[in-house]
Amino acid sequence: MVDSSISYVIALILELSGIFLLAAGIVVELTMKADIWHLFISVGSLLITAGSIIWGKILRGERNLQLKD
C-alpha cells in the first residue's frame, strides 16, 4: 500500500506538470497568433486546473489536517 503522503506528492506533481504544459501551450498559441477562441479554451482549462489544485490539495488538505488533530 502506498503511503498517503507519497500519493499526495505524486498527484500534486502530475497536476502541476499539467499546468505547466497548459501554460506552454498558451505561449505557443500566442506566439503563433492562434485564433482567440483557442486561447479562451486553453486559458479556461488552465484556470480550472489551477482552481482544482487550490481547492483540492491546499484548502481541503488543510481542513483534513485540522480534523486529524
C-alpha positions as CSV (number, residue, x, y, z in Angstrom):
1,M,0.0,0.0,0.0
2,V,1.3,3.4,-0.9
3,D,1.7,6.0,1.9
4,S,-0.9,8.7,1.6
5,S,1.8,11.5,1.7
6,I,3.6,9.9,-1.2
7,S,0.4,9.6,-3.3
8,Y,-0.4,13.3,-2.4
9,V,3.0,14.4,-3.7
10,I,2.7,12.3,-6.8
11,A,-0.7,13.7,-7.6
12,L,0.5,17.2,-6.9
13,I,3.5,16.8,-9.2
14,L,1.3,15.4,-12.0
15,E,-1.2,18.2,-11.7
16,L,1.5,20.9,-11.6
17,S,3.2,19.4,-14.7
18,G,-0.2,19.6,-16.4
19,I,-0.5,23.3,-15.5
20,F,3.0,23.9,-16.9
21,L,2.1,22.1,-20.2
22,L,-1.1,24.1,-20.5
23,A,0.9,27.4,-19.9
24,A,3.4,26.3,-22.5
25,G,0.5,25.7,-25.0
26,I,-0.9,29.1,-24.3
27,V,2.5,30.7,-25.0
28,V,2.7,28.7,-28.3
29,E,-0.8,29.9,-29.2
30,L,0.2,33.5,-28.5
31,T,3.4,33.3,-30.5
32,M,1.8,31.5,-33.4
33,K,-1.1,34.1,-33.4
34,A,-3.7,31.4,-33.0
35,D,-7.4,32.2,-33.2
36,I,-8.6,33.9,-30.0
37,W,-11.2,31.2,-29.3
38,H,-8.5,28.6,-29.0
39,L,-6.8,30.9,-26.5
40,F,-10.0,31.2,-24.5
41,I,-10.3,27.4,-24.3
42,S,-6.7,27.0,-23.1
43,V,-6.9,29.7,-20.5
44,G,-10.2,28.3,-19.3
45,S,-8.5,24.9,-18.9
46,L,-5.6,26.4,-17.0
47,L,-7.9,28.2,-14.6
48,I,-10.0,25.1,-14.0
49,T,-6.9,23.1,-13.3
50,A,-5.3,25.7,-11.0
51,G,-8.6,26.1,-9.1
52,S,-8.9,22.4,-8.6
53,I,-5.3,22.2,-7.1
54,I,-6.0,25.2,-4.8
55,W,-9.3,23.7,-3.6
56,G,-8.5,20.0,-3.6
57,K,-4.9,20.0,-2.4
58,I,-4.4,23.2,-0.4
59,L,-7.8,24.2,1.1
60,R,-9.2,20.7,1.6
61,G,-5.8,19.4,2.7
62,E,-5.6,22.0,5.5
63,R,-9.1,21.1,6.6
64,N,-8.2,17.4,6.7
65,L,-5.1,18.2,8.8
66,Q,-7.3,20.2,11.3
67,L,-9.7,17.3,11.6
68,K,-6.9,14.9,12.5
69,D,-5.7,17.0,15.4
